[in-house]
Each structure stands twice: as C-alpha cells, then as structure tokens.
Amino acid sequence: MSNLIARFVKDESGATAIEYGLIAALIALAIMVGAGSLGDALNNKFQFIADEVKNS
C-alpha cells in the first residue's frame, strides 16, 4: 500500500496540463474583468458625448 502511495506522490503526469489550464483560466478571467471595465468606461464617455450634443 505504501508503494502505491509513493508512486502516486511521485507521478507528475498531467501536472503540466493542469498548470496550463489554470493559467488559461486566469488569463480568461483577466480579459473578462478588463473588458467589463473598458465597456463601462466607453459607455460613460459616449453617454457624456450624447448629453453634450443633446444640450448644445
């Protein structure tokens, strides 16, 4: 039984795939947060421009 546990602890197959998956998930999260912030900023700018055109 201890031999099985020792082999499991030493086995690193699949670790790289998991690491790449985590990196991809973090990048996707960063893109979503950044896109949301950019969208809000653009919406505020266009709303300001629309208000200025409407009031002029």
Secondary structure, 3 states (H helix, E strand, C coil): CHHHHHHHHHCCCCHHHHHHHHHHHHHHHHHHHHHHHHHHHHHHHHHHHHHHHHHC
